[in-house]
Amino acid sequence: MTLPLVRLTGSPYAQGEQHGEALREQIRHNLELYFDRFARELKLSRAETLDRARRYAEAIRAQSPAYYEGMRGIAAGSGQSFDAIAALNVRYELFYDEFAEQPSPDGCTAFALLPEATASGHLLLGENWDWIVGVRGAVLHSSAPDRPTTLAFTEAGIFGGKIGLNSAGLGLMINGLACHDDDWSRLRRPFHVRCYEVLLSRDLDAAAALIAGEPRSCSANFLLAQVPDQVLNLETAPERVRALGCEGGCLVHANHFIDPAALGVEERNIEGDPHSQRRHARMEALLRGRGPLSLDDVQAVLRDHEGFPYSICFHIDPAEPPEEHYESVISAVADLHEGVLYVSDGPPCGAPYVRYAL
């Protein structure tokens, strides 16, 4: 399987409409999947989910008019209700808040490699995005006057993108985090809105300000980089941010705060079995201090199965109930010097990397 490449142009509404038309079937599938998971996994009825989405959409209208118009366009292009599309776009806040007192979903092992650590001398970012089995996505190539062109992965029906790069040589990878201060009802600028705006940034400082410059509803990790050799990782809780630099040419992040006490937060019990820490340590061991790494080398790391099924290349645990099935839905490597994104549609051990270029 290969993820579809969708080329979007024009205003945010026009881009949303093109997104909705091109991915109509995938959006319908994702809505069915998510509303089922909201009900079974989060115990949220459809009515309650849509009510929360409407409240958030009104906040987004003021926070990011462009994003709001993009959601309107997706609804029009896909033939789905605006409220349902809004629920899809704030699903991060809905999911992570509802896991307040129980293990949270898994979600990604990411890395950055400075040019000094790569065989090509290029700045590389990458991750395995571990999430709900069956979620359908696409790679969006988006262009508009007076804005950087972006190339990014998104879930069908979610505007913009969250794993990718832009024509200013800036890239973004993400990880889910959770702490006891998370609360969707604050209605602050949502995670996916921030990702969209980060990928439209022309420089790293502007991107960092979008993440750290105002409070958030829920925790998340943002791994940013920009050519030729800048890397910045921002661990964010609702009211606090901690910046991590790239030491020794390599930075790795998974689904836990590196030092929650230093950030001043109480981390939630993300996992009954702390495999996030093991995935982090394993990726560091495979990437750090090994000499210049090629594209093939880093893709091999992303296929690693030590600790299977809770490995870097993450797989379904058949002992878990269906509503707790997660896997590496995609694997991505971004070459920020070349403006190229390599993405697998499925766990990279069984799905080939496909090259997408700006």
Secondary structure as a PSIPRED ss2 file (coil, helix, strand):
# PSIPRED VFORMAT (PSIPRED V4.0)

   1 M C   1.000  0.000  0.000
   2 T C   1.000  0.000  0.000
   3 L C   1.000  0.000  0.000
   4 P C   1.000  0.000  0.000
   5 L E   0.000  0.000  1.000
   6 V E   0.000  0.000  1.000
   7 R E   0.000  0.000  1.000
   8 L E   0.000  0.000  1.000
   9 T E   0.000  0.000  1.000
  10 G C   1.000  0.000  0.000
  11 S C   1.000  0.000  0.000
  12 P H   0.000  1.000  0.000
  13 Y H   0.000  1.000  0.000
  14 A H   0.000  1.000  0.000
  15 Q H   0.000  1.000  0.000
  16 G H   0.000  1.000  0.000
  17 E H   0.000  1.000  0.000
  18 Q H   0.000  1.000  0.000
  19 H H   0.000  1.000  0.000
  20 G H   0.000  1.000  0.000
  21 E H   0.000  1.000  0.000
  22 A H   0.000  1.000  0.000
  23 L C   1.000  0.000  0.000
  24 R H   0.000  1.000  0.000
  25 E H   0.000  1.000  0.000
  26 Q H   0.000  1.000  0.000
  27 I H   0.000  1.000  0.000
  28 R H   0.000  1.000  0.000
  29 H H   0.000  1.000  0.000
  30 N H   0.000  1.000  0.000
  31 L H   0.000  1.000  0.000
  32 E H   0.000  1.000  0.000
  33 L H   0.000  1.000  0.000
  34 Y H   0.000  1.000  0.000
  35 F H   0.000  1.000  0.000
  36 D H   0.000  1.000  0.000
  37 R H   0.000  1.000  0.000
  38 F H   0.000  1.000  0.000
  39 A H   0.000  1.000  0.000
  40 R H   0.000  1.000  0.000
  41 E H   0.000  1.000  0.000
  42 L C   1.000  0.000  0.000
  43 K C   1.000  0.000  0.000
  44 L C   1.000  0.000  0.000
  45 S C   1.000  0.000  0.000
  46 R H   0.000  1.000  0.000
  47 A H   0.000  1.000  0.000
  48 E H   0.000  1.000  0.000
  49 T H   0.000  1.000  0.000
  50 L H   0.000  1.000  0.000
  51 D H   0.000  1.000  0.000
  52 R H   0.000  1.000  0.000
  53 A H   0.000  1.000  0.000
  54 R H   0.000  1.000  0.000
  55 R H   0.000  1.000  0.000
  56 Y H   0.000  1.000  0.000
  57 A H   0.000  1.000  0.000
  58 E H   0.000  1.000  0.000
  59 A H   0.000  1.000  0.000
  60 I H   0.000  1.000  0.000
  61 R H   0.000  1.000  0.000
  62 A H   0.000  1.000  0.000
  63 Q H   0.000  1.000  0.000
  64 S C   1.000  0.000  0.000
  65 P H   0.000  1.000  0.000
  66 A H   0.000  1.000  0.000
  67 Y H   0.000  1.000  0.000
  68 Y H   0.000  1.000  0.000
  69 E H   0.000  1.000  0.000
  70 G H   0.000  1.000  0.000
  71 M H   0.000  1.000  0.000
  72 R H   0.000  1.000  0.000
  73 G H   0.000  1.000  0.000
  74 I H   0.000  1.000  0.000
  75 A H   0.000  1.000  0.000
  76 A H   0.000  1.000  0.000
  77 G H   0.000  1.000  0.000
  78 S H   0.000  1.000  0.000
  79 G C   1.000  0.000  0.000
  80 Q C   1.000  0.000  0.000
  81 S C   1.000  0.000  0.000
  82 F H   0.000  1.000  0.000
  83 D H   0.000  1.000  0.000
  84 A H   0.000  1.000  0.000
  85 I H   0.000  1.000  0.000
  86 A H   0.000  1.000  0.000
  87 A H   0.000  1.000  0.000
  88 L H   0.000  1.000  0.000
  89 N H   0.000  1.000  0.000
  90 V C   1.000  0.000  0.000
  91 R H   0.000  1.000  0.000
  92 Y H   0.000  1.000  0.000
  93 E H   0.000  1.000  0.000
  94 L H   0.000  1.000  0.000
  95 F H   0.000  1.000  0.000
  96 Y H   0.000  1.000  0.000
  97 D H   0.000  1.000  0.000
  98 E H   0.000  1.000  0.000
  99 F C   1.000  0.000  0.000
 100 A C   1.000  0.000  0.000
 101 E C   1.000  0.000  0.000
 102 Q C   1.000  0.000  0.000
 103 P C   1.000  0.000  0.000
 104 S C   1.000  0.000  0.000
 105 P C   1.000  0.000  0.000
 106 D C   1.000  0.000  0.000
 107 G C   1.000  0.000  0.000
 108 C C   1.000  0.000  0.000
 109 T E   0.000  0.000  1.000
 110 A E   0.000  0.000  1.000
 111 F E   0.000  0.000  1.000
 112 A E   0.000  0.000  1.000
 113 L E   0.000  0.000  1.000
 114 L C   1.000  0.000  0.000
 115 P H   0.000  1.000  0.000
 116 E H   0.000  1.000  0.000
 117 A H   0.000  1.000  0.000
 118 T E   0.000  0.000  1.000
 119 A C   1.000  0.000  0.000
 120 S C   1.000  0.000  0.000
 121 G C   1.000  0.000  0.000
 122 H C   1.000  0.000  0.000
 123 L C   1.000  0.000  0.000
 124 L E   0.000  0.000  1.000
 125 L E   0.000  0.000  1.000
 126 G E   0.000  0.000  1.000
 127 E E   0.000  0.000  1.000
 128 N E   0.000  0.000  1.000
 129 W E   0.000  0.000  1.000
 130 D E   0.000  0.000  1.000
 131 W E   0.000  0.000  1.000
 132 I E   0.000  0.000  1.000
 133 V C   1.000  0.000  0.000
 134 G C   1.000  0.000  0.000
 135 V C   1.000  0.000  0.000
 136 R C   1.000  0.000  0.000
 137 G E   0.000  0.000  1.000
 138 A E   0.000  0.000  1.000
 139 V E   0.000  0.000  1.000
 140 L E   0.000  0.000  1.000
 141 H E   0.000  0.000  1.000
 142 S E   0.000  0.000  1.000
 143 S E   0.000  0.000  1.000
 144 A C   1.000  0.000  0.000
 145 P C   1.000  0.000  0.000
 146 D C   1.000  0.000  0.000
 147 R C   1.000  0.000  0.000
 148 P C   1.000  0.000  0.000
 149 T C   1.000  0.000  0.000
 150 T E   0.000  0.000  1.000
 151 L E   0.000  0.000  1.000
 152 A E   0.000  0.000  1.000
 153 F E   0.000  0.000  1.000
 154 T E   0.000  0.000  1.000
 155 E E   0.000  0.000  1.000
 156 A C   1.000  0.000  0.000
 157 G C   1.000  0.000  0.000
 158 I C   1.000  0.000  0.000
 159 F C   1.000  0.000  0.000
 160 G C   1.000  0.000  0.000
 161 G C   1.000  0.000  0.000
 162 K C   1.000  0.000  0.000
 163 I E   0.000  0.000  1.000
 164 G E   0.000  0.000  1.000
 165 L E   0.000  0.000  1.000
 166 N E   0.000  0.000  1.000
 167 S C   1.000  0.000  0.000
 168 A C   1.000  0.000  0.000
 169 G C   1.000  0.000  0.000
 170 L E   0.000  0.000  1.000
 171 G E   0.000  0.000  1.000
 172 L E   0.000  0.000  1.000
 173 M E   0.000  0.000  1.000
 174 I E   0.000  0.000  1.000
 175 N E   0.000  0.000  1.000
 176 G E   0.000  0.000  1.000
 177 L C   1.000  0.000  0.000
 178 A C   1.000  0.000  0.000
 179 C E   0.000  0.000  1.000
 180 H C   1.000  0.000  0.000
 181 D C   1.000  0.000  0.000
 182 D C   1.000  0.000  0.000
 183 D C   1.000  0.000  0.000
 184 W H   0.000  1.000  0.000
 185 S H   0.000  1.000  0.000
 186 R H   0.000  1.000  0.000
 187 L C   1.000  0.000  0.000
 188 R C   1.000  0.000  0.000
 189 R C   1.000  0.000  0.000
 190 P C   1.000  0.000  0.000
 191 F H   0.000  1.000  0.000
 192 H H   0.000  1.000  0.000
 193 V H   0.000  1.000  0.000
 194 R H   0.000  1.000  0.000
 195 C H   0.000  1.000  0.000
 196 Y H   0.000  1.000  0.000
 197 E H   0.000  1.000  0.000
 198 V H   0.000  1.000  0.000
 199 L H   0.000  1.000  0.000
 200 L C   1.000  0.000  0.000
 201 S C   1.000  0.000  0.000
 202 R C   1.000  0.000  0.000
 203 D C   1.000  0.000  0.000
 204 L H   0.000  1.000  0.000
 205 D H   0.000  1.000  0.000
 206 A H   0.000  1.000  0.000
 207 A H   0.000  1.000  0.000
 208 A H   0.000  1.000  0.000
 209 A H   0.000  1.000  0.000
 210 L H   0.000  1.000  0.000
 211 I H   0.000  1.000  0.000
 212 A H   0.000  1.000  0.000
 213 G C   1.000  0.000  0.000
 214 E C   1.000  0.000  0.000
 215 P C   1.000  0.000  0.000
 216 R C   1.000  0.000  0.000
 217 S C   1.000  0.000  0.000
 218 C C   1.000  0.000  0.000
 219 S C   1.000  0.000  0.000
 220 A E   0.000  0.000  1.000
 221 N E   0.000  0.000  1.000
 222 F E   0.000  0.000  1.000
 223 L E   0.000  0.000  1.000
 224 L E   0.000  0.000  1.000
 225 A E   0.000  0.000  1.000
 226 Q E   0.000  0.000  1.000
 227 V C   1.000  0.000  0.000
 228 P C   1.000  0.000  0.000
 229 D C   1.000  0.000  0.000
 230 Q E   0.000  0.000  1.000
 231 V E   0.000  0.000  1.000
 232 L E   0.000  0.000  1.000
 233 N E   0.000  0.000  1.000
 234 L E   0.000  0.000  1.000
 235 E E   0.000  0.000  1.000
 236 T E   0.000  0.000  1.000
 237 A C   1.000  0.000  0.000
 238 P C   1.000  0.000  0.000
 239 E C   1.000  0.000  0.000
 240 R C   1.000  0.000  0.000
 241 V E   0.000  0.000  1.000
 242 R E   0.000  0.000  1.000
 243 A E   0.000  0.000  1.000
 244 L E   0.000  0.000  1.000
 245 G C   1.000  0.000  0.000
 246 C C   1.000  0.000  0.000
 247 E E   0.000  0.000  1.000
 248 G C   1.000  0.000  0.000
 249 G C   1.000  0.000  0.000
 250 C E   0.000  0.000  1.000
 251 L E   0.000  0.000  1.000
 252 V E   0.000  0.000  1.000
 253 H E   0.000  0.000  1.000
 254 A C   1.000  0.000  0.000
 255 N C   1.000  0.000  0.000
 256 H C   1.000  0.000  0.000
 257 F C   1.000  0.000  0.000
 258 I C   1.000  0.000  0.000
 259 D C   1.000  0.000  0.000
 260 P H   0.000  1.000  0.000
 261 A H   0.000  1.000  0.000
 262 A H   0.000  1.000  0.000
 263 L H   0.000  1.000  0.000
 264 G C   1.000  0.000  0.000
 265 V C   1.000  0.000  0.000
 266 E C   1.000  0.000  0.000
 267 E E   0.000  0.000  1.000
 268 R C   1.000  0.000  0.000
 269 N C   1.000  0.000  0.000
 270 I C   1.000  0.000  0.000
 271 E C   1.000  0.000  0.000
 272 G C   1.000  0.000  0.000
 273 D C   1.000  0.000  0.000
 274 P C   1.000  0.000  0.000
 275 H H   0.000  1.000  0.000
 276 S H   0.000  1.000  0.000
 277 Q H   0.000  1.000  0.000
 278 R H   0.000  1.000  0.000
 279 R H   0.000  1.000  0.000
 280 H H   0.000  1.000  0.000
 281 A H   0.000  1.000  0.000
 282 R H   0.000  1.000  0.000
 283 M H   0.000  1.000  0.000
 284 E H   0.000  1.000  0.000
 285 A H   0.000  1.000  0.000
 286 L H   0.000  1.000  0.000
 287 L H   0.000  1.000  0.000
 288 R C   1.000  0.000  0.000
 289 G C   1.000  0.000  0.000
 290 R C   1.000  0.000  0.000
 291 G C   1.000  0.000  0.000
 292 P C   1.000  0.000  0.000
 293 L E   0.000  0.000  1.000
 294 S C   1.000  0.000  0.000
 295 L H   0.000  1.000  0.000
 296 D H   0.000  1.000  0.000
 297 D H   0.000  1.000  0.000
 298 V H   0.000  1.000  0.000
 299 Q H   0.000  1.000  0.000
 300 A H   0.000  1.000  0.000
 301 V H   0.000  1.000  0.000
 302 L H   0.000  1.000  0.000
 303 R C   1.000  0.000  0.000
 304 D C   1.000  0.000  0.000
 305 H C   1.000  0.000  0.000
 306 E C   1.000  0.000  0.000
 307 G C   1.000  0.000  0.000
 308 F C   1.000  0.000  0.000
 309 P C   1.000  0.000  0.000
 310 Y C   1.000  0.000  0.000
 311 S C   1.000  0.000  0.000
 312 I C   1.000  0.000  0.000
 313 C C   1.000  0.000  0.000
 314 F C   1.000  0.000  0.000
 315 H C   1.000  0.000  0.000
 316 I C   1.000  0.000  0.000
 317 D C   1.000  0.000  0.000
 318 P C   1.000  0.000  0.000
 319 A C   1.000  0.000  0.000
 320 E C   1.000  0.000  0.000
 321 P C   1.000  0.000  0.000
 322 P H   0.000  1.000  0.000
 323 E H   0.000  1.000  0.000
 324 E H   0.000  1.000  0.000
 325 H C   1.000  0.000  0.000
 326 Y E   0.000  0.000  1.000
 327 E E   0.000  0.000  1.000
 328 S E   0.000  0.000  1.000
 329 V E   0.000  0.000  1.000
 330 I E   0.000  0.000  1.000
 331 S E   0.000  0.000  1.000
 332 A E   0.000  0.000  1.000
 333 V E   0.000  0.000  1.000
 334 A E   0.000  0.000  1.000
 335 D E   0.000  0.000  1.000
 336 L C   1.000  0.000  0.000
 337 H C   1.000  0.000  0.000
 338 E C   1.000  0.000  0.000
 339 G C   1.000  0.000  0.000
 340 V E   0.000  0.000  1.000
 341 L E   0.000  0.000  1.000
 342 Y E   0.000  0.000  1.000
 343 V E   0.000  0.000  1.000
 344 S E   0.000  0.000  1.000
 345 D E   0.000  0.000  1.000
 346 G C   1.000  0.000  0.000
 347 P C   1.000  0.000  0.000
 348 P C   1.000  0.000  0.000
 349 C C   1.000  0.000  0.000
 350 G C   1.000  0.000  0.000
 351 A C   1.000  0.000  0.000
 352 P C   1.000  0.000  0.000
 353 Y E   0.000  0.000  1.000
 354 V E   0.000  0.000  1.000
 355 R E   0.000  0.000  1.000
 356 Y E   0.000  0.000  1.000
 357 A E   0.000  0.000  1.000
 358 L C   1.000  0.000  0.000
